[in-house]
Amino acid sequence: MTTKGLYHLRERLKEVIEGQAAVHRCKAYVHFKEEDFTPYPFVVNDNDLHLHVKRVGQHILDSDNGHEYLH
């Protein structure tokens, strides 16, 4: 996601949260603490790179010694 896309997502989240609060006659305040936490784009996993690293690890460790982490 680009910086522009990240900015749009933050603005849309703020609109939705504040809008839902208004529906219930409440007020919401959204603060992303950008001065404390630098906004970074989301991570995009690369399946080809994952398979390459997996193969290299299996080659180095021998396939019997390597264990795949499943989340």
N, CA and C atoms as an extended XYZ file, in Angstrom:
213
Properties=species:S:1:pos:R:3:atomname:S:1:resname:S:1:resid:I:1 pbc="F F F"
N         0.852       -1.171        0.000 N   MET     1
C         0.000        0.000        0.000 CA  MET     1
C         0.896        1.231        0.000 C   MET     1
N         0.563        2.183       -0.814 N   THR     2
C         1.355        3.401       -0.919 CA  THR     2
C         1.058        4.329        0.247 C   THR     2
N         1.876        5.357        0.392 N   THR     3
C         1.653        6.343        1.438 CA  THR     3
C         0.310        7.026        1.243 C   THR     3
N        -0.048        7.295       -0.017 N   LYS     4
C        -1.338        7.912       -0.320 CA  LYS     4
C        -2.480        6.991        0.113 C   LYS     4
N        -2.338        5.699       -0.178 N   GLY     5
C        -3.351        4.722        0.220 CA  GLY     5
C        -3.468        4.605        1.728 C   GLY     5
N        -2.322        4.667        2.421 N   LEU     6
C        -2.316        4.601        3.881 CA  LEU     6
C        -3.012        5.820        4.473 C   LEU     6
N        -2.759        6.982        3.898 N   TYR     7
C        -3.426        8.209        4.348 CA  TYR     7
C        -4.937        8.103        4.140 C   TYR     7
N        -5.345        7.601        2.980 N   HIS     8
C        -6.776        7.445        2.689 CA  HIS     8
C        -7.429        6.468        3.667 C   HIS     8
N        -6.740        5.373        3.980 N   LEU     9
C        -7.269        4.388        4.927 CA  LEU     9
C        -7.449        5.010        6.311 C   LEU     9
N        -6.473        5.785        6.766 N   ARG    10
C        -6.586        6.452        8.082 CA  ARG    10
C        -7.765        7.401        8.105 C   ARG    10
N        -7.925        8.177        7.041 N   GLU    11
C        -9.038        9.130        6.984 CA  GLU    11
C       -10.383        8.407        6.969 C   GLU    11
N       -10.455        7.320        6.230 N   ARG    12
C       -11.710        6.556        6.153 CA  ARG    12
C       -12.037        5.907        7.494 C   ARG    12
N       -11.035        5.371        8.187 N   LEU    13
C       -11.256        4.809        9.525 CA  LEU    13
C       -11.797        5.869       10.478 C   LEU    13
N       -11.205        7.047       10.410 N   LYS    14
C       -11.654        8.151       11.257 CA  LYS    14
C       -13.108        8.505       10.953 C   LYS    14
N       -13.454        8.585        9.676 N   GLU    15
C       -14.843        8.890        9.286 CA  GLU    15
C       -15.819        7.847        9.822 C   GLU    15
N       -15.483        6.585        9.670 N   VAL    16
C       -16.375        5.509       10.107 CA  VAL    16
C       -16.545        5.526       11.624 C   VAL    16
N       -15.458        5.643       12.349 N   ILE    17
C       -15.528        5.639       13.814 CA  ILE    17
C       -16.310        6.829       14.335 C   ILE    17
N       -16.009        8.007       13.828 N   GLU    18
C       -16.731        9.200       14.275 CA  GLU    18
C       -18.193        9.149       13.842 C   GLU    18
N       -18.467        8.609       12.661 N   GLY    19
C       -19.841        8.482       12.179 CA  GLY    19
C       -20.656        7.520       13.026 C   GLY    19
N       -20.075        6.397       13.393 N   GLN    20
C       -20.791        5.432       14.232 CA  GLN    20
C       -21.046        6.006       15.621 C   GLN    20
N       -20.134        6.762       16.149 N   ALA    21
C       -20.357        7.403       17.445 CA  ALA    21
C       -21.506        8.395       17.331 C   ALA    21
N       -21.556        9.160       16.265 N   ALA    22
C       -22.623       10.151       16.080 CA  ALA    22
C       -23.993        9.486       15.974 C   ALA    22
N       -24.050        8.308       15.368 N   VAL    23
C       -25.316        7.570       15.260 CA  VAL    23
C       -25.890        7.297       16.651 C   VAL    23
N       -25.019        7.084       17.608 N   HIS    24
C       -25.444        6.785       18.981 CA  HIS    24
C       -25.401        8.025       19.883 C   HIS    24
N       -25.390        9.206       19.243 N   ARG    25
C       -25.353       10.494       19.940 CA  ARG    25
C       -24.141       10.625       20.870 C   ARG    25
N       -23.042       10.123       20.393 N   CYS    26
C       -21.783       10.209       21.131 CA  CYS    26
C       -20.754       10.907       20.251 C   CYS    26
N       -19.617       11.190       20.833 N   LYS    27
C       -18.504       11.738       20.076 CA  LYS    27
C       -17.316       10.808       20.229 C   LYS    27
N       -16.574       10.663       19.168 N   ALA    28
C       -15.358        9.848       19.188 CA  ALA    28
C       -14.200       10.712       18.724 C   ALA    28
N       -13.052       10.454       19.293 N   TYR    29
C       -11.844       11.158       18.916 CA  TYR    29
C       -10.825       10.116       18.473 C   TYR    29
N       -10.322       10.266       17.271 N   VAL    30
C        -9.352        9.321       16.713 CA  VAL    30
C        -8.005       10.023       16.604 C   VAL    30
N        -7.004        9.415       17.225 N   HIS    31
C        -5.650        9.973       17.176 CA  HIS    31
C        -4.682        8.827       16.894 C   HIS    31
N        -3.966        8.894       15.790 N   PHE    32
C        -3.090        7.807       15.373 CA  PHE    32
C        -1.672        7.916       15.941 C   PHE    32
N        -1.388        8.946       16.710 N   LYS    33
C        -0.076        9.155       17.342 CA  LYS    33
C         1.059        9.109       16.321 C   LYS    33
N         0.874        9.801       15.222 N   GLU    34
C         1.891        9.795       14.169 CA  GLU    34
C         3.209       10.405       14.614 C   GLU    34
N         3.170       11.300       15.593 N   GLU    35
C         4.423       11.890       16.063 CA  GLU    35
C         5.216       10.900       16.911 C   GLU    35
N         4.555        9.881       17.466 N   ASP    36
C         5.242        8.853       18.259 CA  ASP    36
C         5.562        7.603       17.452 C   ASP    36
N         4.702        7.272       16.489 N   PHE    37
C         4.856        6.063       15.696 CA  PHE    37
C         4.809        6.425       14.218 C   PHE    37
N         5.902        6.204       13.516 N   THR    38
C         5.963        6.495       12.090 CA  THR    38
C         5.056        5.522       11.344 C   THR    38
N         4.121        6.039       10.549 N   PRO    39
C         3.250        5.121        9.795 CA  PRO    39
C         4.020        4.450        8.665 C   PRO    39
N         3.966        3.144        8.638 N   TYR    40
C         4.603        2.372        7.582 CA  TYR    40
C         3.539        1.661        6.772 C   TYR    40
N         3.766        1.491        5.482 N   PRO    41
C         2.813        0.715        4.678 CA  PRO    41
C         2.758       -0.732        5.169 C   PRO    41
N         1.687       -1.406        4.846 N   PHE    42
C         1.523       -2.796        5.228 CA  PHE    42
C         2.581       -3.665        4.557 C   PHE    42
N         2.871       -4.782        5.164 N   VAL    43
C         3.816       -5.735        4.606 CA  VAL    43
C         3.080       -6.620        3.606 C   VAL    43
N         3.696       -6.824        2.475 N   VAL    44
C         3.149       -7.721        1.470 CA  VAL    44
C         4.080       -8.912        1.372 C   VAL    44
N         3.569      -10.081        1.678 N   ASN    45
C         4.393      -11.285        1.627 CA  ASN    45
C         4.599      -11.721        0.182 C   ASN    45
N         5.797      -12.157       -0.102 N   ASP    46
C         6.170      -12.615       -1.433 CA  ASP    46
C         6.301      -14.137       -1.377 C   ASP    46
N         5.381      -14.840       -1.975 N   ASN    47
C         5.365      -16.299       -1.907 CA  ASN    47
C         6.607      -16.920       -2.533 C   ASN    47
N         7.081      -16.382       -3.651 N   ASP    48
C         8.283      -16.919       -4.299 CA  ASP    48
C         9.507      -16.781       -3.393 C   ASP    48
N         9.637      -15.621       -2.739 N   LEU    49
C        10.756      -15.406       -1.824 CA  LEU    49
C        10.644      -16.349       -0.623 C   LEU    49
N         9.429      -16.554       -0.122 N   HIS    50
C         9.210      -17.481        0.993 CA  HIS    50
C         9.676      -18.888        0.622 C   HIS    50
N         9.288      -19.353       -0.568 N   LEU    51
C         9.686      -20.692       -1.005 CA  LEU    51
C        11.198      -20.799       -1.171 C   LEU    51
N        11.832      -19.745       -1.670 N   HIS    52
C        13.294      -19.736       -1.830 CA  HIS    52
C        13.984      -19.872       -0.478 C   HIS    52
N        13.563      -19.067        0.489 N   VAL    53
C        14.171      -19.105        1.824 CA  VAL    53
C        13.924      -20.471        2.472 C   VAL    53
N        12.740      -21.018        2.277 N   LYS    54
C        12.417      -22.338        2.818 CA  LYS    54
C        13.349      -23.405        2.227 C   LYS    54
N        13.549      -23.373        0.914 N   ARG    55
C        14.418      -24.357        0.261 CA  ARG    55
C        15.869      -24.230        0.736 C   ARG    55
N        16.336      -22.988        0.840 N   VAL    56
C        17.707      -22.767        1.311 CA  VAL    56
C        17.855      -23.284        2.741 C   VAL    56
N        16.871      -22.981        3.595 N   GLY    57
C        16.911      -23.459        4.979 CA  GLY    57
C        16.905      -24.974        5.062 C   GLY    57
N        16.094      -25.613        4.234 N   GLN    58
C        16.055      -27.070        4.228 CA  GLN    58
C        17.377      -27.653        3.732 C   GLN    58
N        17.970      -26.978        2.763 N   HIS    59
C        19.258      -27.445        2.234 CA  HIS    59
C        20.348      -27.322        3.301 C   HIS    59
N        20.371      -26.198        4.011 N   ILE    60
C        21.391      -25.958        5.033 CA  ILE    60
C        21.178      -26.866        6.244 C   ILE    60
N        19.942      -26.962        6.704 N   LEU    61
C        19.652      -27.707        7.929 CA  LEU    61
C        19.359      -29.179        7.694 C   LEU    61
N        19.193      -29.565        6.456 N   ASP    62
C        18.707      -30.896        6.095 CA  ASP    62
C        17.209      -30.912        6.405 C   ASP    62
N        16.429      -31.423        5.517 N   SER    63
C        14.972      -31.337        5.636 CA  SER    63
C        14.441      -31.997        6.904 C   SER    63
N        15.176      -32.961        7.488 N   ASP    64
C        14.720      -33.602        8.723 CA  ASP    64
C        14.906      -32.709        9.943 C   ASP    64
N        15.802      -31.717        9.853 N   ASN    65
C        16.080      -30.843       10.999 CA  ASN    65
C        15.322      -29.529       10.949 C   ASN    65
N        14.708      -29.221        9.836 N   GLY    66
C        13.974      -27.968        9.712 CA  GLY    66
C        12.498      -28.179       10.030 C   GLY    66
N        11.924      -27.262       10.741 N   HIS    67
C        10.502      -27.348       11.081 CA  HIS    67
C         9.804      -26.101       10.579 C   HIS    67
N         8.675      -26.285        9.939 N   GLU    68
C         7.916      -25.148        9.419 CA  GLU    68
C         7.052      -24.573       10.524 C   GLU    68
N         7.090      -23.265       10.659 N   TYR    69
C         6.276      -22.572       11.651 CA  TYR    69
C         4.918      -22.287       11.053 C   TYR    69
N         3.881      -22.813       11.648 N   LEU    70
C         2.520      -22.554       11.187 CA  LEU    70
C         1.841      -21.645       12.170 C   LEU    70
N         1.311      -20.550       11.694 N   HIS    71
C         0.655      -19.576       12.568 CA  HIS    71
C        -0.823      -19.695       12.462 C   HIS    71
